[in-house]
Amino acid sequence: MSDSTASASAAPQIRVFGADWCGDCRRAKRVLNDLEVPFEWVDLVEDPAAADVARDISGRTNIPVVTFPDGTHQVEPSDGDLRSKLAELGLTARTA
């Protein structure tokens, strides 16, 4: 798998709930990979029950739902919003 996934010992943890057919999900994964930020990819096609978890987090059915270690989340974030949040949390390994 080409996604940058966090190991159990790596912290902080970012989780992305999405599907490969979703352009916004692919874009969010690309931003995280480009910035070398580890994340866990939750594939809603492979794990349909996880869609309920994402909906419980966001209150919406839109994807991706990106959760952050500070307890916040973003739904369908723009590249700029995602980059800003990562910078705010000091999680960017690069400034690509």
N, C-alpha and C positions, 0 to 999 in steps of 0.2 A: 504494500500500500504506500502511495506516495505522500499521503498526508503526514504532517508532523504531529505525531501523537505523543502525549505526555506519558512518561513512565509513572509508576505508582509512587516513586520517591520524589518525582519532580513536583514542585509547587511554585507558583500558584497554578490552579487548575482553571482552564477555560473549557467550556463545553459548547459545542455547536450542534444543535438539532436541525437536521435538514435532509435533503434528498439530492442525489446527483442530477436529476432531471431539472432541478431548480437553478436558474441562472444566478439569482441573488445568493444562493447557498454556495455555488462554485466561486463566485466573486469573493465572498467572505473568507472562504478557505484559502483563496489565492493571496489575499491581504495578509492573513496570519502566516502562511508559508513564506511569503516574501519578506516579512519582518522577523522570521525565524522564531515565532511565538508558539510554544507547544500548546496543543489543544486536543481534546477528545472529540472525535466525530461520532455523532449518534445518528445512524442512518435510519430514517423513518420508514424506508421501504423494507429494510431487513428486520426492523423491530417496530411494527405498527403500534404497539402499545406505548412506545415512547412518545407518540404524537399526543397522547393524553397528558403526559408529563410536561411536554412543551406548552400545551394549551393551559395547563394549570399554572405554569410559571408566568406566561405572558397575558393570559386572558383572551388570547386571539388564536386563530388558526393559521396565521401567516408564518412563513418560514423564510430565512433561518431565524431561530431563536438562539442568541449567543448569551451564555451566562458567564459571569465574572466572579473572581474570588472574593470580591467585596459584597457579594449578595445581590448585585444589580444585574440587569439584563438589557439587551437591545433586540428589537424585532426588525428584520429587514434593514439593518444599518447601512448607511452609505459608507463608502470607503473612508471618507473624511471623519464621520462619526466614530467608526470603529478604530481608526488610527488615533483619534483624540482620546478615546477611552483607554486604549492600551498605553498611550503616553502618560495619561493621568495616573494610571496604576503603576507606572514605571516598568512595564512588561516588555517593552520593545528591545530586542537584541540589536536591531538595525534601524536605520531611519529611512529605509527605501521608500 
